[in-house]
């Protein structure tokens, strides 16, 4: 499935919820946000049906994101349904890790391959400040549970303000080395001003090789994170929405005035 710039679009990221159990300072305001009403959210069956069509379009990699995907009701069932599609070669999830100790084994049994876990500091006090109340020990417990469930390779997403030589980033890198975890440095981004860069240790943010489409919990199919263009699959139908998203995927990202990280996902 090639876009107008000959990029092979084979990777689908699905935001299963715009709700989260943390309030990270770089993601959402302290007072929280207006979230999608339940009746406006795509159901597990609707998401599964969309993925089945996506396979026919050339998608073979799927990542479940949020918000925080582990607070989405029916997440284990959704993982099981998607993993049953034999054409999927990689099914992963991005999570803050807070609930992972409870879900890791069930996720693995349902067919999830691997996880990306957010961790920006090794300081319990700073973690609590960044997340506005989060308990870093729950993340550590989640990492251990993921290791026991063999949800590997486990990748750690570390947000940096300037570069990977910051003290917090270096502390996280040391922890990853000691625990056989892969670290990815993600520079703070701003959708409204178009500030983004290539993920260190990954391939996100590289427009020249971007192979992704993003499905939001409302049914909006988004060709680019840093662009306002969306196509609602409920209004247009999956086939037409896909056609438009593919044909209008921009060469490079610019800005997005209608997108929010908590709603589009990692």
C-alpha positions as a LaTeX table, in Angstrom:
\begin{tabular}{lrrr}
\hline
Residue & $x$ (\AA) & $y$ (\AA) & $z$ (\AA) \\
\hline
Unk1 & 0.00 & 0.00 & 0.00 \\
Unk2 & 1.96 & 2.97 & $-1.30$ \\
Unk3 & 1.17 & 6.62 & $-0.65$ \\
Unk4 & 1.80 & 9.37 & $-3.25$ \\
Unk5 & 5.45 & 9.53 & $-2.15$ \\
Unk6 & 6.07 & 5.78 & $-2.59$ \\
Unk7 & 6.15 & 5.07 & 1.14 \\
Unk8 & 4.84 & 1.63 & 2.04 \\
Unk9 & 2.06 & 2.16 & 4.59 \\
Unk10 & 1.95 & $-1.02$ & 6.66 \\
Unk11 & 1.70 & 0.23 & 10.26 \\
Unk12 & $-1.54$ & 1.14 & 12.05 \\
Unk13 & $-1.65$ & 2.88 & 15.41 \\
Unk14 & $-4.97$ & 2.71 & 17.22 \\
Unk15 & $-5.93$ & 4.99 & 20.10 \\
Unk16 & $-8.42$ & 2.87 & 22.03 \\
Unk17 & $-9.22$ & 5.62 & 24.55 \\
Unk18 & $-8.43$ & 9.27 & 25.22 \\
Unk19 & $-8.66$ & 8.71 & 28.98 \\
Unk20 & $-5.63$ & 8.27 & 31.20 \\
Unk21 & $-4.90$ & 7.47 & 34.85 \\
Unk22 & $-2.01$ & 9.97 & 34.92 \\
Unk23 & $-1.82$ & 13.70 & 34.16 \\
Unk24 & 1.67 & 14.10 & 32.71 \\
Unk25 & 2.67 & 17.74 & 32.44 \\
Unk26 & 3.72 & 17.48 & 28.78 \\
Unk27 & 0.55 & 15.67 & 27.73 \\
Unk28 & $-2.48$ & 17.27 & 29.37 \\
Unk29 & $-3.47$ & 20.12 & 31.69 \\
Unk30 & $-3.69$ & 19.54 & 35.44 \\
Unk31 & $-7.47$ & 19.87 & 35.49 \\
Unk32 & $-7.78$ & 17.09 & 32.95 \\
Unk33 & $-9.58$ & 17.22 & 29.61 \\
Unk34 & $-13.00$ & 16.67 & 28.12 \\
Unk35 & $-12.95$ & 13.04 & 27.05 \\
Unk36 & $-15.01$ & 11.24 & 24.42 \\
Unk37 & $-18.44$ & 10.09 & 25.54 \\
Unk38 & $-18.87$ & 6.32 & 25.63 \\
Unk39 & $-21.47$ & 6.31 & 22.86 \\
Unk40 & $-19.07$ & 8.18 & 20.57 \\
Unk41 & $-16.20$ & 5.74 & 21.09 \\
Unk42 & $-15.52$ & 2.94 & 18.65 \\
Unk43 & $-16.49$ & $-0.42$ & 20.09 \\
Unk44 & $-14.14$ & $-3.38$ & 20.31 \\
Unk45 & $-16.00$ & $-4.99$ & 17.41 \\
Unk46 & $-15.76$ & $-1.84$ & 15.28 \\
Unk47 & $-12.03$ & $-1.58$ & 15.88 \\
Unk48 & $-11.58$ & $-5.25$ & 15.02 \\
Unk49 & $-13.60$ & $-4.86$ & 11.81 \\
Unk50 & $-11.44$ & $-1.90$ & 10.84 \\
Unk51 & $-8.26$ & $-3.90$ & 11.41 \\
Unk52 & $-9.59$ & $-6.74$ & 9.25 \\
Unk53 & $-10.10$ & $-4.32$ & 6.36 \\
Unk54 & $-6.69$ & $-2.76$ & 7.06 \\
Unk55 & $-5.03$ & $-6.12$ & 6.48 \\
Unk56 & $-6.40$ & $-6.18$ & 2.95 \\
Unk57 & $-4.86$ & $-2.73$ & 2.43 \\
Unk58 & $-1.39$ & $-3.95$ & 3.41 \\
Unk59 & $-1.27$ & $-3.30$ & 7.16 \\
Unk60 & 0.68 & $-5.99$ & 9.06 \\
Unk61 & 1.79 & $-4.09$ & 12.18 \\
Unk62 & $-0.59$ & $-2.73$ & 14.83 \\
Unk63 & 0.10 & $-0.74$ & 17.98 \\
Unk64 & $-2.58$ & $-0.06$ & 20.61 \\
Unk65 & $-2.24$ & 3.27 & 22.39 \\
Unk66 & $-4.34$ & 5.78 & 24.32 \\
Unk67 & $-4.59$ & 7.77 & 26.49 \\
Unk68 & $-3.77$ & 4.74 & 28.57 \\
Unk69 & $-4.98$ & 1.62 & 26.75 \\
Unk70 & $-5.11$ & $-0.55$ & 29.87 \\
Unk71 & $-8.03$ & 1.43 & 31.28 \\
Unk72 & $-10.10$ & 0.65 & 28.18 \\
Unk73 & $-12.84$ & $-1.85$ & 28.97 \\
Unk74 & $-12.47$ & $-4.93$ & 26.81 \\
Unk75 & $-8.78$ & $-4.40$ & 26.03 \\
Unk76 & $-7.88$ & $-8.08$ & 26.53 \\
Unk77 & $-10.70$ & $-9.12$ & 24.19 \\
Unk78 & $-9.51$ & $-6.62$ & 21.59 \\
Unk79 & $-5.95$ & $-7.92$ & 21.77 \\
Unk80 & $-7.24$ & $-11.47$ & 21.38 \\
Unk81 & $-9.33$ & $-10.56$ & 18.34 \\
Unk82 & $-6.53$ & $-8.69$ & 16.58 \\
Unk83 & $-3.90$ & $-11.31$ & 17.35 \\
Unk84 & $-6.13$ & $-13.94$ & 15.75 \\
Unk85 & $-5.56$ & $-12.28$ & 12.37 \\
Unk86 & $-2.68$ & $-14.31$ & 10.96 \\
Unk87 & $-1.41$ & $-11.53$ & 8.69 \\
Unk88 & $-0.48$ & $-9.41$ & 11.73 \\
Unk89 & 3.26 & $-9.89$ & 12.26 \\
Unk90 & 3.63 & $-7.46$ & 15.16 \\
Unk91 & 1.04 & $-6.47$ & 17.77 \\
Unk92 & 2.30 & $-4.07$ & 20.41 \\
Unk93 & 1.07 & $-1.59$ & 23.01 \\
Unk94 & 2.26 & 1.69 & 24.46 \\
Unk95 & 1.43 & 2.03 & 28.16 \\
Unk96 & 2.44 & 4.09 & 31.16 \\
Unk97 & 2.91 & 0.80 & 33.02 \\
Unk98 & 0.82 & 1.66 & 36.07 \\
Unk99 & $-1.63$ & $-1.23$ & 35.55 \\
Unk100 & 0.71 & $-3.55$ & 33.67 \\
Unk101 & 1.42 & $-5.81$ & 36.64 \\
Unk102 & $-2.28$ & $-6.75$ & 36.63 \\
Unk103 & $-2.61$ & $-7.22$ & 32.87 \\
Unk104 & 0.76 & $-8.42$ & 31.52 \\
Unk105 & 0.13 & $-12.16$ & 31.70 \\
Unk106 & $-3.39$ & $-11.91$ & 30.27 \\
Unk107 & $-2.14$ & $-9.66$ & 27.48 \\
Unk108 & 0.56 & $-12.17$ & 26.58 \\
Unk109 & $-1.92$ & $-15.06$ & 26.62 \\
Unk110 & $-4.26$ & $-13.01$ & 24.40 \\
Unk111 & $-1.49$ & $-12.60$ & 21.83 \\
Unk112 & 0.21 & $-9.26$ & 22.52 \\
Unk113 & 3.83 & $-9.43$ & 21.35 \\
Unk114 & 5.54 & $-6.58$ & 23.15 \\
Unk115 & 5.15 & $-3.31$ & 25.05 \\
Unk116 & 6.58 & 0.19 & 25.14 \\
Unk117 & 6.55 & 1.65 & 28.66 \\
Unk118 & 6.90 & 5.34 & 29.53 \\
Unk119 & 9.61 & 6.25 & 32.05 \\
Unk120 & 11.20 & 9.71 & 32.12 \\
Unk121 & 13.08 & 9.65 & 35.42 \\
Unk122 & 14.29 & 7.29 & 38.14 \\
Unk123 & 13.36 & 9.72 & 40.91 \\
Unk124 & 10.10 & 8.82 & 42.71 \\
Unk125 & 9.59 & 12.47 & 43.67 \\
Unk126 & 10.20 & 13.78 & 40.17 \\
Unk127 & 8.03 & 11.05 & 38.64 \\
Unk128 & 5.21 & 12.05 & 40.96 \\
Unk129 & 5.65 & 15.67 & 39.90 \\
Unk130 & 5.81 & 14.93 & 36.16 \\
Unk131 & 2.78 & 12.64 & 36.26 \\
Unk132 & 0.93 & 14.69 & 38.89 \\
Unk133 & 0.62 & 11.94 & 41.44 \\
Unk134 & 1.93 & 8.76 & 39.83 \\
Unk135 & 3.73 & 6.04 & 41.78 \\
Unk136 & 6.96 & 5.03 & 40.03 \\
Unk137 & 7.02 & 1.71 & 41.88 \\
Unk138 & 3.94 & 0.62 & 39.94 \\
Unk139 & 5.90 & 1.17 & 36.72 \\
Unk140 & 8.76 & $-0.98$ & 38.01 \\
Unk141 & 6.26 & $-3.68$ & 38.96 \\
Unk142 & 4.76 & $-3.43$ & 35.48 \\
Unk143 & 8.17 & $-3.82$ & 33.85 \\
Unk144 & 8.88 & $-6.95$ & 35.91 \\
Unk145 & 5.47 & $-8.38$ & 35.03 \\
Unk146 & 6.10 & $-7.72$ & 31.33 \\
Unk147 & 9.46 & $-9.50$ & 31.57 \\
Unk148 & 7.88 & $-12.53$ & 33.25 \\
Unk149 & 5.15 & $-12.61$ & 30.59 \\
Unk150 & 7.81 & $-12.37$ & 27.84 \\
Unk151 & 6.29 & $-9.25$ & 26.30 \\
Unk152 & 9.59 & $-8.54$ & 24.65 \\
Unk153 & 11.54 & $-6.70$ & 23.56 \\
Unk154 & 10.46 & $-4.23$ & 26.22 \\
Unk155 & 11.10 & $-0.69$ & 25.05 \\
Unk156 & 11.26 & 2.25 & 27.42 \\
Unk157 & 10.02 & 5.60 & 26.11 \\
Unk158 & 11.99 & 8.37 & 27.80 \\
Unk159 & 10.90 & 11.94 & 27.07 \\
Unk160 & 13.80 & 14.41 & 27.04 \\
Unk161 & 13.74 & 18.19 & 27.00 \\
Unk162 & 17.01 & 18.77 & 25.15 \\
Unk163 & 18.96 & 15.54 & 24.63 \\
Unk164 & 19.80 & 12.14 & 26.07 \\
Unk165 & 22.65 & 13.56 & 28.16 \\
Unk166 & 20.25 & 15.03 & 30.69 \\
Unk167 & 20.63 & 13.52 & 34.16 \\
Unk168 & 17.21 & 11.89 & 34.20 \\
Unk169 & 17.70 & 10.37 & 30.77 \\
Unk170 & 21.12 & 9.01 & 31.74 \\
Unk171 & 19.66 & 7.51 & 34.91 \\
Unk172 & 16.92 & 5.79 & 32.91 \\
Unk173 & 19.48 & 4.55 & 30.38 \\
Unk174 & 21.53 & 3.00 & 33.18 \\
Unk175 & 18.43 & 1.27 & 34.54 \\
Unk176 & 17.63 & $-0.06$ & 31.06 \\
Unk177 & 21.14 & $-1.43$ & 30.58 \\
Unk178 & 21.02 & $-3.18$ & 33.95 \\
Unk179 & 17.63 & $-4.73$ & 33.18 \\
Unk180 & 18.04 & $-5.63$ & 29.50 \\
Unk181 & 15.54 & $-3.04$ & 28.30 \\
Unk182 & 15.68 & $-1.00$ & 25.10 \\
Unk183 & 15.54 & 2.76 & 25.54 \\
Unk184 & 14.06 & 5.25 & 23.09 \\
Unk185 & 14.61 & 8.97 & 23.62 \\
Unk186 & 11.61 & 11.04 & 22.58 \\
Unk187 & 12.15 & 14.77 & 22.35 \\
Unk188 & 9.29 & 16.86 & 23.67 \\
Unk189 & 6.97 & 17.71 & 20.80 \\
Unk190 & 4.43 & 20.44 & 20.18 \\
Unk191 & 1.62 & 19.73 & 17.74 \\
Unk192 & 0.50 & 23.35 & 17.54 \\
Unk193 & 3.94 & 24.76 & 16.67 \\
Unk194 & 5.18 & 21.82 & 14.64 \\
Unk195 & 8.11 & 20.95 & 16.89 \\
Unk196 & 9.09 & 17.33 & 16.35 \\
Unk197 & 12.18 & 15.26 & 15.66 \\
Unk198 & 13.28 & 11.71 & 14.95 \\
Unk199 & 13.05 & 9.39 & 17.94 \\
Unk200 & 16.52 & 8.33 & 19.09 \\
Unk201 & 16.59 & 4.57 & 19.19 \\
Unk202 & 13.50 & 4.31 & 16.99 \\
Unk203 & 12.20 & 5.53 & 13.65 \\
Unk204 & 9.31 & 7.75 & 14.69 \\
Unk205 & 9.37 & 11.34 & 13.50 \\
Unk206 & 11.16 & 10.57 & 10.23 \\
Unk207 & 8.75 & 11.86 & 7.59 \\
Unk208 & 10.78 & 10.44 & 4.69 \\
Unk209 & 10.15 & 6.87 & 5.84 \\
Unk210 & 6.82 & 7.26 & 7.67 \\
Unk211 & 4.75 & 4.11 & 7.20 \\
Unk212 & 1.86 & 4.92 & 9.57 \\
Unk213 & $-1.79$ & 5.72 & 9.71 \\
Unk214 & $-3.50$ & 6.52 & 13.01 \\
Unk215 & $-7.03$ & 5.63 & 14.07 \\
Unk216 & $-8.52$ & 7.66 & 16.90 \\
Unk217 & $-11.13$ & 6.35 & 19.32 \\
Unk218 & $-13.77$ & 8.53 & 17.64 \\
Unk219 & $-13.24$ & 6.80 & 14.29 \\
Unk220 & $-11.11$ & 9.56 & 12.79 \\
Unk221 & $-8.40$ & 8.15 & 10.51 \\
Unk222 & $-5.39$ & 10.45 & 10.60 \\
Unk223 & $-2.70$ & 10.21 & 7.90 \\
Unk224 & $-0.17$ & 12.31 & 9.84 \\
Unk225 & 0.36 & 13.22 & 13.48 \\
Unk226 & 1.43 & 16.76 & 12.59 \\
Unk227 & $-1.46$ & 17.60 & 10.27 \\
Unk228 & $-5.14$ & 18.46 & 10.79 \\
Unk229 & $-6.43$ & 16.15 & 8.06 \\
Unk230 & $-8.72$ & 13.38 & 9.30 \\
Unk231 & $-11.33$ & 11.10 & 7.69 \\
Unk232 & $-14.13$ & 9.66 & 9.80 \\
Unk233 & $-14.68$ & 6.00 & 9.01 \\
Unk234 & $-18.18$ & 6.06 & 10.49 \\
Unk235 & $-19.26$ & 8.85 & 8.14 \\
Unk236 & $-17.33$ & 7.89 & 5.01 \\
Unk237 & $-17.08$ & 4.15 & 5.44 \\
Unk238 & $-13.80$ & 2.34 & 5.91 \\
Unk239 & $-12.95$ & 1.95 & 2.22 \\
Unk240 & $-13.41$ & 5.61 & 1.29 \\
Unk241 & $-11.73$ & 6.87 & 4.46 \\
Unk242 & $-8.73$ & 4.65 & 3.71 \\
Unk243 & $-8.56$ & 5.84 & 0.11 \\
Unk244 & $-8.63$ & 9.49 & 1.13 \\
Unk245 & $-6.15$ & 9.04 & 3.98 \\
Unk246 & $-3.68$ & 7.26 & 1.72 \\
Unk247 & $-4.03$ & 9.70 & $-1.16$ \\
Unk248 & $-3.68$ & 12.72 & 1.10 \\
Unk249 & $-0.89$ & 11.62 & 3.42 \\
Unk250 & 1.44 & 14.65 & 3.37 \\
Unk251 & 5.10 & 14.45 & 2.43 \\
Unk252 & 6.13 & 16.06 & 5.72 \\
Unk253 & 4.47 & 17.04 & 8.97 \\
Unk254 & 3.64 & 20.67 & 9.66 \\
Unk255 & 1.32 & 21.54 & 12.57 \\
Unk256 & $-1.89$ & 20.23 & 14.05 \\
Unk257 & $-4.33$ & 22.60 & 15.70 \\
Unk258 & $-7.01$ & 19.95 & 16.29 \\
Unk259 & $-4.84$ & 17.12 & 17.60 \\
Unk260 & $-3.91$ & 16.30 & 21.18 \\
Unk261 & $-1.36$ & 13.70 & 22.25 \\
Unk262 & $-3.72$ & 12.18 & 24.81 \\
Unk263 & $-6.23$ & 11.56 & 22.03 \\
Unk264 & $-3.96$ & 10.46 & 19.20 \\
Unk265 & $-1.64$ & 8.21 & 21.14 \\
Unk266 & 2.04 & 7.39 & 21.08 \\
\hline
\end{tabular}
